[in-house]
Amino acid sequence: MTTIVAGVGMIPFAKPGASAPYDAMGEEAVKLALADAGLGYDAIEQAYAGFVYGDSTAGQKVLYRVGMTGIPIVNVNNNCSTGSTALFLARQAIESGAADCVLAVGFEQMRPGSLGSIFEDRPSPFSDFDRVTDELVGHSEIPLALRYFGGAGKEHMEKYGTQLSTFAKIRAKASRHAARNPLALFRKEMTEGDVMQAPVIWEGVMTRSMACPPTCGAAAAVLVSQAFAARHGLNDKVRIRAQVMTTDRPSTFETRDMMRVVGFDLSKSAAEKVYEKAGVAPEDIDVVELHDCFAQNELITYEALGFCGEGEAEKFVIDGDNTYGGRFVTNPSGGLLSKGHPLGATGLAQCYELVHQLRGTAEARQVDGARLALQHNLGLGGAAVVTLYEKN
């Protein structure tokens, strides 16, 4: 059964302490998505609410502000892929025939500083990741997320000769794209030199500007069946053509490869399955929103998604194939690096961007003639969700 993205909503992302509380942010994003779809909340049959840093049933707290209709509300937490996991579950509900109109919402009210564990009195879900990272890269004085992705970037540099300046080029590209996006957190353009001159986090491996900021925000999407869209006269220009979620296999740890530790194999497997399901090839993709939590991860993901061969990502960047005028316009929204990364909302913010790209309503950041759009959302621990959208 075909799944239509009938409505999307997103609020401007903000720094911690500068946003409304999570329940108000989530409510606003839901109302925007409903208005975009031209539906009332009473049309929603199920809802999936994604967040990482929040108490149980925060999804009900958000949605009760919109309406109390007794529908199933499922709370979702899959680390940084939470928003797209909520989308994955909503799409499954449509395609299984369990529902005709389903809501996915993601929101996050974050604190300043690096990510960390909340519960220190029990085993960490990242213990295996931490153990391998300690063995491969050390640097215990550096926050873990930076060690994960900095370590992966360092491995790419050592294996393929990739230069630190290439990661700076990616970050500068993100800022140019975000300058066109009124919903992005950071809209000031940066040059490659600006990125290189930012405070050093890890000598020779990463500057502060190469890492995404903690962010608060919310986004939502209304998914419907094709029949429901026809009955109600809804906008059916964008459909989900294929979607796959993957989790870790032994290779994440057994290969002793930091790029695998941070999800290369998850992303590669999910993308390959999506291409196979849809009957398309990587070169058919027009625009992509991928998980650039660090500039290093964006570069690695080019290879995982098949946009270039392994070891060829530096040339891909230098040739300008990741931006307007190149082969794949990547993160026209500004991505996590510039738009921001409110964990639970990120996957649905990516959906928001790509739906507008395929509708032709992305204004100054519009990718001309976009017909196929790819979304990649990664959460360590771990899960990757890759979604292919098509213009009807």
C-alpha angles and dihedrals in degrees: 000000000000117000117213123200096221100172141012133187135183136170126215111276119240143191118265109279093023099078136078116259116284095257093055092045092050092047092053093049091049093050090049091051092048091049090048089052093044092235138123122232089252088072092063112100099181136009134203116199121196128200136138107195105047144084124272117285093020084138090065090049089056098042097043085065088062098041144319104229101147095246123149110273115192120195114217132198120173100146113248092350091059097111094051090044088058087049090049091054093046091051091049090053090054097044094046090055092241091123141005100207122035134170127216118190131175128189140165135189103194136188125229120268138036123332116264144164120283098197111057097168097073141046113295117235085224097056094108091046090048093048094052092043091052090052096046105037110008111188093135090177090070119082112262100245089054091048092051098051097027087053090051091050091047090053091052089050093050095042100044106017094249113173126230087235089066091064087049089055089054092051092047090051090052091054092050090053094045091053086072095049117083091194095058121108097220114039100161113111117239129197125221087255092054090055093047091050095051117110112292116246096176118011111248092357112064145001123204093256090062090067125076118242127244104260143184123220150107141231136177143189135200115215123194139173119258090247092052091050091051094048093051099036093241128167105271099174094118128051135172105247097182138352133182135181121199135183132198127299126194090272089075089074107012097061091062088222121135092208087061092045090059095050110274093138093045091053095043093049094047092048094048091050091049092051090049094048092048097041093234136119129228091255089062092067116105103185135010138193107200135177104269098167084148127015085240091061093050090056093047091047093057086067095041091054092050097246088130137358124274109282092019099092095098091057088045090058096042090050090055094239091141098064145044111317091023133094100272123021100219123202099346086178091065091259126233090310095064107008090050137241117253093173101222093041100045099088093049092046087056088051090050092054096047094046089055090047091054093044089052091238100114091107114196093011096047116141106220115244096358111176105153122043127184126206123197121186122174132192121184116230073051158289137106124197121194119186129185117206123194133198109238 
